[in-house]
Amino acid sequence: MIRAFIAVDLAPATIANIATAIEQLRPRIGGIRWVVPNNFHLTLKFLGDIDEGKVEPIGAALGDALRPFPRCTINAKGLGVFPNSKRPRVLWVGLEGPGLIPLTARVESALVPLGFAPDERAFTPHLTIGRWRQGDRAGKTLEHELQRWSNYEFGISQADEVILFQSVLKPSGAIYSRLKVIALKHDGQGA
């Protein structure tokens, strides 16, 4: 069994801007385990533990569903938290783009015949940059920082490909490796 997910990478310049913001936030917001910038990605679908024999069928299904899909633009903007600022668990950068919801829907529908149920929650495009440790609370500093960064533009990325990743959990953090890469259609414009 392998732990797997489907995601889109962001542009290196956008990742660098987010990493710079984290360095500014680190002394201001306590109790967070920060995500390593090398692990930043937009998760389209978390698959969980899958049999290695499913890698090829998943890759084929994604290829059939996504090869005609046009690449799309992703704007990384603002900070937010899940579930809310009173009891935060996840700190995230917002991701926007008109093609993101249709792209995720296409991924979801491609995987249903392989036995993967569609997510019950509505898709909220975001990039997780930190997680609060159990029991830690953020306080008023978090509210201030969320307001301060609410409209900050971290950068624009082109989603040129969708990637099936393997995730190996280590004490030092997750290690991701690419299992399959599906190129999106380059039609001269973003979706």
Order of alpha helices (4+ residues) and beta strands (2+ residues): beta-alpha-beta-beta-alpha-beta-beta-alpha-beta-alpha-beta-beta-beta
